[in-house]
């Protein structure tokens, strides 16, 4: 695990207080380190690990922290650590599978300011921004928005609009994307390639826009998740190759595996309609109804087209629920 004192960006790459009209150091102090412990038997333990570390952002005066959900999914213990190394226990309030957001509540006083939430509607490609990890200026970076476009992930995840930034850095999970006015624009999700407009080659980071939080915030605070029927989930991992969508992995005992899908299958149709891309594959599935809807799939296997009916599920049913402790 990389400890806070083990690294820092070069001074020339760090944001400087004189370049902004807001209090830079105060704003950066809203970003805290998130450490979580996950049970060995948790559904996500095998591919996300049992000890996770990233960042989170304080968004209100009660110590509510917004982070990226994979850091705290199925967590049995969570600690929040400030820039001055104050450690406070926390509990997972909830998370949202559609946006990828997670919310954590500090169980002690941190005496840190909340950051102001902005809107991606005020941002544009080529805007200069700050990416802030826990640790103040030395863990913050001057950056630029390289693209604002849709995004699809191999784990049945898609956003109609995501924010892509450069230069890249591998430790931006849960980090804050901050505008030149000091407002929170997004939460760090992934390091990835092809992060420029139109998919041209280039390394960068993907951020989930903050605008996606407000419509679901009250529900997560009350119920631990959005109060609506969950999307159908298959438990299937895919990759696009030479115009085809190929099954590269299957979640153990999840709907796709139970329904006869196999690694190496080429996905051809959903409900009789040809699959044109990864993101359209997800949209086609989600358009058929909520979780438990039967998804008709046509797959190519060994040169033969096979018709499968996969009864979808709710991804949350496979996860350990957050517990107050």
SULLIN-V482938 format. One record per residue. PSI is psi in whole degrees, 0 to 359 (none if undefined). Layout:
[[PSI] [PSI]]
//
This chain:
[[136] [118] [158] [328] [1] [347] [162] [156] [155] [146] [323] [338] [346] [149] [148] [136] [323] [348] [357] [155] [348] [169] [98] [310] [322] [316] [316] [334] [349] [346] [126] [162] [139] [122] [131] [151] [129] [139] [150] [330] [10] [150] [322] [359] [322] [329] [347] [350] [167] [349] [121] [143] [136] [217] [165] [163] [126] [123] [357] [172] [351] [0] [25] [128] [129] [132] [187] [137] [327] [342] [333] [1] [125] [18] [137] [340] [138] [136] [139] [133] [125] [175] [326] [17] [22] [123] [129] [131] [156] [167] [154] [121] [318] [179] [165] [120] [330] [315] [328] [1] [149] [148] [135] [138] [122] [138] [11] [169] [133] [342] [45] [149] [154] [143] [150] [130] [132] [218] [140] [343] [343] [357] [157] [157] [138] [358] [141] [135] [173] [134] [123] [120] [172] [137] [11] [208] [323] [341] [25] [155] [136] [132] [182] [143] [121] [335] [156] [104] [176] [160] [139] [134] [155] [347] [32] [56] [136] [144] [138] [332] [124] [161] [131] [132] [162] [154] [160] [159] [138] [354] [33] [13] [119] [3] [163] [132] [115] [133] [170] [347] [0] [12] [149] [122] [334] [173] [133] [135] [298] [152] [131] [169] [173] [51] [16] [163] [130] [3] [15] [148] [141] [140] [148] [194] [147] [134] [141] [124] [139] [336] [334] [350] [313] [317] [341] [354] [309] [322] [317] [321] [326] [317] [352] [356] [165] [140] [72] [163] [133] [152] [153] [138] [136] [335] [47] [138] [133] [162] [144] [132] [121] [44] [3] [155] [115] [139] [117] [347] [162] [134] [137] [128] [20] [172] [316] [315] [316] [331] [3] [2] [143] [151] [134] [344] [145] [120] [123] [318] [150] [120] [39] [353] [133] [143] [124] [337] [168] [313] [325] [329] [312] [314] [322] [317] [311] [335] [347] [347] [184] [181] [146] [353] [140] [128] [114] [122] [141] [125] [150] [121] [121] [35] [1] [140] [127] [141] [125] [146] [114] [119] [113] [168] [183] [118] [324] [336] [342] [356] [152] [128] [149] [144] [136] [130] [none]]
//
